[in-house]
């Protein structure tokens, strides 16, 4: 039994579990990143957090996303169903940003527990230099 719990702990750290169409458990990452022509779009699942609980910043060339929320019910340590009535949500991730982005134009929005980040890219025109052939 302990081995099964260890395996479940390890797998749950890697992503979110859900039952797929086949009925087998599948893993879904709690984030998604799409590199498009004019921007990089990112989506991070942050259930239970409000925009006041989330901080997005840039440290050098790294996007830093942090979120913390402690929820405590008044009364005893256990709820009516026997489970603890106190929970804590914490989120901390870092993603290296590509070189061709506009750091000062990054936008972030939290909707229904999902953080959406838009990172605009700099349009880089190829620089052509004619070399005089002698």
C-alpha positions as CSV (number, residue, x, y, z in Angstrom):
1,X,0.0,0.0,0.0
2,X,2.8,2.4,0.9
3,X,4.4,1.9,-2.6
4,X,1.1,2.8,-4.2
5,X,0.9,6.0,-2.2
6,X,4.5,6.9,-3.0
7,X,3.7,6.4,-6.7
8,X,0.6,8.5,-6.5
9,X,2.5,11.3,-4.7
10,X,5.2,11.2,-7.4
11,X,2.7,11.3,-10.3
12,X,0.6,14.0,-8.8
13,X,3.6,16.2,-8.5
14,X,4.1,16.0,-12.3
15,X,0.7,17.2,-13.4
16,X,-3.1,17.1,-12.8
17,X,-4.9,13.7,-13.1
18,X,-8.2,13.2,-14.8
19,X,-10.0,10.3,-16.4
20,X,-9.6,10.2,-20.1
21,X,-12.2,8.9,-22.6
22,X,-10.8,5.4,-22.3
23,X,-11.4,5.5,-18.5
24,X,-7.7,5.3,-17.8
25,X,-6.1,8.0,-15.7
26,X,-4.2,10.6,-17.8
27,X,-1.9,13.4,-16.7
28,X,-2.5,17.1,-17.7
29,X,0.1,19.7,-17.0
30,X,-1.2,22.7,-15.0
31,X,0.2,25.1,-17.6
32,X,0.3,25.6,-21.3
33,X,2.7,27.7,-23.4
34,X,2.2,28.6,-27.0
35,X,4.8,30.3,-29.1
36,X,2.9,32.2,-31.8
37,X,4.2,34.6,-34.5
38,X,3.7,37.9,-32.6
39,X,3.6,36.7,-29.0
40,X,4.2,34.0,-26.5
41,X,0.9,33.0,-24.7
42,X,1.0,31.3,-21.4
43,X,-1.7,29.8,-19.2
44,X,-1.3,28.6,-15.6
45,X,-4.0,26.9,-13.5
46,X,-4.1,28.7,-10.1
47,X,-7.4,27.4,-8.5
48,X,-8.5,29.2,-5.4
49,X,-6.3,32.2,-5.9
50,X,-7.5,35.8,-6.6
51,X,-5.5,38.5,-8.3
52,X,-4.5,39.9,-4.9
53,X,-2.9,36.5,-4.1
54,X,-0.8,36.4,-7.3
55,X,2.4,38.3,-8.1
56,X,4.0,38.3,-11.6
57,X,7.4,39.8,-12.1
58,X,10.5,39.7,-14.2
59,X,13.9,39.0,-12.7
60,X,16.6,39.5,-15.4
61,X,15.3,37.3,-18.2
62,X,13.1,35.1,-16.1
63,X,9.3,35.4,-15.6
64,X,8.5,34.7,-12.0
65,X,4.9,33.8,-10.9
66,X,4.0,33.4,-7.3
67,X,0.7,32.9,-5.5
68,X,-0.1,32.3,-1.9
69,X,-3.4,32.0,0.0
70,X,-4.2,30.5,3.4
71,X,-7.8,29.7,4.0
72,X,-8.7,29.0,7.6
73,X,-12.2,28.3,8.9
74,X,-13.2,29.5,12.3
75,X,-13.7,26.8,15.0
76,X,-11.9,23.5,15.5
77,X,-9.3,21.9,13.3
78,X,-11.8,19.6,11.6
79,X,-14.8,20.4,9.4
80,X,-18.1,18.6,9.8
81,X,-17.0,15.8,7.4
82,X,-13.9,15.0,9.5
83,X,-11.5,16.7,7.1
84,X,-9.3,19.7,8.2
85,X,-11.0,23.0,7.6
86,X,-7.7,24.7,6.9
87,X,-6.1,24.7,3.5
88,X,-3.2,26.5,1.9
89,X,-2.6,27.2,-1.8
90,X,0.9,28.1,-2.9
91,X,2.3,28.5,-6.4
92,X,5.9,29.4,-7.4
93,X,7.2,28.9,-10.9
94,X,9.9,30.5,-13.1
95,X,10.1,30.5,-16.9
96,X,13.1,31.8,-18.9
97,X,11.9,34.3,-21.5
98,X,13.2,34.4,-25.0
99,X,15.5,37.2,-26.2
100,X,13.1,38.6,-28.8
101,X,10.4,39.9,-26.4
102,X,9.2,43.3,-25.1
103,X,9.5,42.9,-21.3
104,X,7.7,46.2,-20.6
105,X,4.6,45.1,-22.6
106,X,3.9,41.8,-20.8
107,X,0.2,41.5,-19.7
108,X,-1.2,39.2,-17.1
109,X,-4.9,38.5,-16.3
110,X,-6.4,36.1,-13.8
111,X,-9.9,34.7,-14.8
112,X,-11.7,31.9,-12.9
113,X,-8.5,30.5,-11.4
114,X,-6.5,30.6,-14.6
115,X,-3.6,33.1,-15.1
116,X,-3.2,34.2,-18.7
117,X,0.0,35.9,-19.7
118,X,0.8,37.5,-23.0
119,X,4.4,38.2,-23.9
120,X,4.7,40.3,-27.1
121,X,7.6,39.6,-29.4
122,X,9.8,42.2,-31.0
123,X,9.6,42.2,-34.8
124,X,13.1,41.5,-36.0
125,X,13.7,42.5,-39.6
126,X,16.6,40.7,-41.1
127,X,19.4,43.2,-41.5
128,X,20.9,43.0,-44.9
129,X,24.3,44.6,-45.6
130,X,25.6,44.7,-49.1
131,X,29.3,43.9,-49.3
132,X,31.3,45.6,-52.0
133,X,33.0,42.9,-54.1
134,X,36.4,44.0,-55.4
